[in-house]
């Protein structure tokens, strides 16, 4: 299996192996890595995989993408990652062993539980594996890495919990100052591990993400200071997320003759991009339901063909803050497939985006190709999520976090006859206590380890939106090279 860049600059067109792209994030030409061809899953494999445990399924799926880690080593890494002890959070042993159980709300409508990892968010599903992969590859190479990431809330804590104490790894995590929930801030900023550095940027998530891209595109600095990525621009993150679409499909269907729909709360397009890839591999996904919040850039594209990032001044601060994103990094991977994997077209489109503009595919043949990819979309605003949280609690006895509520609201608008719908759970409601209290008048329960987390001492450095300031901070903590 070899990987190519979505921008395919002829000067940087060398195809890479999995471990070569694992530590790097962006391709040298500024594009994102994807497999040269999507591996295909046969009916015989689906029949065999249906009864697999999560760890066994992870090994089977990842073996399609990874051919430069010995199979026994890869199996040991996934077995180490996907254990009931890691994904328990007080659940009974049977549920914990499932890793990602389905909670049925009514016939044909369920939640795929993805938020029972150490930081109570779906990002743990990929990040815990990424931490183990990083440590394994770095040890083999005798190298170290300085991870630079941006978070709108959940990626940061998942990355830090996965990487804390890992040999040869430092984490520099940018977040938007004052724009995450108190719980999210506490999860990150209370960590005292020597290899974790939190940086709050006076701006939006998109400002933080732009800084990460700018540093990554400074190839001399990136090479000298061993800069790596854990955001969903990192291919391994997306590959790990593909696994739970297969697991959800098997849990939500009775045979491999059935189709299924997944509803996915979407900000940076990483989670639903994994669903797109699973579908391209041959998983019988009938519909991918994309749910946005007030920051509806992606919904606008799937309705109109116009991709129009908003900019900091026009990005809403909402009660589903992890989706307060107007420039979806992973969207480039999907557009690469939409335009027939033509890197010249992607380069032209993203030259407009990178210059602060937009693009319009509505009058092109590409827009007419959209339906074959199975996407539908919708939007949920604050009043919608409050109403959905109340509805789920009153009718199903289930307390939802704000992002999952957005997913459920849009899922109910796009239910298809003849196929079940699974809403991908984003986080546990404890992470967004303020809105849960507003909706239900009561506080959500927390795992015992998270009680009082906001009262712990916090360690964070606040800076302006400044690429050079971030570089100086990295140099100060890593040392001159």
C-alpha positions, -999 to +999 in steps of 0.1 A: +000+000+000+014+034-011+001+069-003-002+099-025-009+136-019-042+152-028-023+180-045+002+157-062+029+183-069+052+166-095+082+178-076+070+160-044+052+131-061+071+102-044+047+076-031+051+069+006+045+039+029+023+040+060+051+045+085+067+072+063+035+094+065+026+084+101+047+110+118+045+138+092+009+150+088+007+173+057+024+162+025+053+185+014+032+201-013+005+211+013-019+183+004-032+154+025-022+118+021-046+091+008-041+056-004-031+054-040-062+031-044-088+023-018-084-014-007-116-034-014-134-056+011-150-088-004-183-103+006-164-133+021-144-109+043-176-091+055-191-125+063-159-135+083-155-101+100-191-099+113-183-120+144-150-104+152-141-086+184-132-049+180-095-056+183-097-084+157-117-062+134-092-033+139-064-057+128-083-069+098-092-033+086-058-018+093-040-047+076-056-033+044-037+000+049-005-011+066+020-034+050+053-020+065+046-031+102+050-068+108+015-084+112+024-097+147+035-063+158+004-046+144-018-072+161+000-065+194-006-028+190-043-031+184-047-056+212-029-032+235-052-003+224-087-018+223-092-033+257-122-032+280-100-016+307-094+014+285-130+017+272-150+011+304-158+044+322-179+025+348-198+004+323-206-032+330-179-057+318-201-070+289-206-035+275-170-026+279-158-056+260-179-044+230-158-012+229-184+005+207-219-009+216-251+003+200-278+018+221-311+014+203-335+043+208-363+027+188-364+001+161-342+012+133-326+042+152-297+039+175-266+055+189-231+041+182-214+047+215-179+060+208-173+081+239-163+056+266-125+062+263-104+080+288-114+116+277-151+107+271-150+116+234-150+097+201-115+110+194-101+085+218-110+057+194-083+068+170-060+087+193-052+058+217-040+038+187-020+067+173-002+071+206+009+034+205+018+036+168+039+067+174+058+051+203+064+019+183+077+036+152+098+061+170+114+034+191+122+014+159+138+045+143+155+058+174+139+092+169+117+117+187+087+138+176+072+171+185+035+170+178+019+203+169-019+202+169-050+224+170-082+215+188-117+229+190-122+208+222-120+170+220-089+163+198-066+181+222-075+162+253-076+129+234-042+135+220-027+146+253-041+116+272-029+093+245+006+108+244+013+117+280+044+100+292+051+084+258+089+081+252+102+104+225+070+124+222+062+160+231+028+176+224+022+213+217-016+218+215-032+250+203-068+258+214-091+288+210-088+309+242-120+309+261-141+291+235-142+256+248-163+243+277-150+245+312-147+207+313-128+206+280-103+232+292-098+214+325-091+181+308-063+196+289-049+223+310-048+203+343-023+178+329+011+183+345+031+158+324+064+172+313+059+164+277+025+182+274+023+219+264-010+238+261-012+270+241-044+291+241-047+313+210-066+346+211-088+336+182-110+308+167-101+272+160-095+281+124-067+305+135-051+278+155-054+253+126-039+279+102-009+282+125-004+244+125-005+244+087+019+273+084+045+257+107+041+224+088+046+241+055+079+256+068+098+225+057+131+235+071+117+242+106+095+211+104+125+189+096+148+205+122+124+203+150+108+170+140+072+184+138+044+159+135+006+160+135-022+142+153-051+163+139-073+144+114-049+157+087-029+127+099-039+097+078-036+072+106-063+090+125-087+086+097-077+050+091-084+042+127-119+058+125-128+036+095-128+006+119-159+016+139-180+021+107-175-016+101-182-024+137-213-002+137-225-018+104-223-053+118-240-043+151-268-024+132-276-051+106-285-087+106-269-096+074-244-082+049-273-079+023-286-048+042-276-012+039-273+012+068-272+050+073-248+068+096-255+103+109-223+122+118-219+155+136-194+173+114-169+202+118-135+193+104-149+165+081-125+139+096-151+116+112-175+114+082-145+112+059-137+079+075-173+068+067-168+079+031-137+058+029-154+027+045-181+031+018-155+034-010-140+001+004-173-017-002-190-014+032-228-013+024-235+023+036-266+035+020-264+071+033-240+094+051-259+121+070-237+151+076-249+173+105-235+208+112-243+234+138-247+271+131-213+270+113-229+253+083-202+256+057-203+219+049-241+217+048-240+247+023-217+228+001-237+196-001-269+216-008-255+241-032-220+231-045-204+262-029-176+258-004-173+291+014-152+292+046-164+321+068-134+335+085-129+343+122-154+372+124-182+352+108-177+319+128-203+314+154-195+305+190-220+278+198-231+252+224-216+225+203-181+241+203-161+212+188-179+219+155-172+257+156-151+253+125-155+270+091-125+256+072-128+218+072-093+203+067-104+168+058-129+181+032-100+182+007-097+144+008-134+140-002-131+166-029-101+148-043-123+117-049-152+139-061-131+155-089-119+121-101-087+122-080-072+149-102-046+168-081-045+197-106-081+204-099-076+202-061-046+225-063-067+251-082-096+249-058-075+251-027-054+279-040-086+299-037-093+286-002-058+292+010-061+327-003-092+333+019-117+327-009-142+300-019-151+278-048-183+269-066-188+235-082-226+239-088-222+244-126-197+217-130-201+180-138-186+173-103-217+186-086-239+162-105-217+133-093-224+141-056-254+118-052-234+087-060-213+093-028-244+089-006-242+122+013-272+142+026-268+171+050-286+193+075-281+219+102-290+222+139-289+254+160-290+260+197-328+258+201-328+226+180-302+209+202-319+219+234-352+204+220-334+173+209-317+168+242-351+171+259-368+148+234-341+121+238-343+123+276-380+122+278-387+096+251-357+074+252-343+079+287-309+089+272-289+120+280-271+133+249-242+157+246-248+188+224-230+175+193-247+141+193-280+160+196-271+178+164-265+144+148-298+130+160-318+161+149-305+159+114-308+121+114-345+123+121-349+146+091-332+122+068-343+087+079-346+064+049-370+036+045-356+001+046-324+009+064-315+015+100-298+047+111-270+050+136-260+083+151-223+085+159-220+096+195-195+124+198-190+128+236-205+121+269-228+149+282-206+156+312-183+175+289-210+201+282-226+205+315-238+241+311-260+233+281-273+201+297-284+220+327-301+246+304-320+218+285-329+195+314-324+214+346-301+188+360-264+180+358-251+150+339-233+123+358-195+120+355-171+091+358-156+091+392-121+101+378-136+133+363-154+147+394-140+181+404-116+183+374-123+220+370-108+227+404-074+212+396-044+235+389-042+244+352-011+250+331-015+269+298+003+297+279-020+323+262-006+340+230-018+361+201-025+346+167+012+345+157+030+317+138+065+330+150+054+330+186+045+294+184+078+286+167+096+304+195+077+285+221+086+252+205+123+261+203+123+273+240+110+239+252+128+216+228+161+235+226+180+249+197+188+225+169 
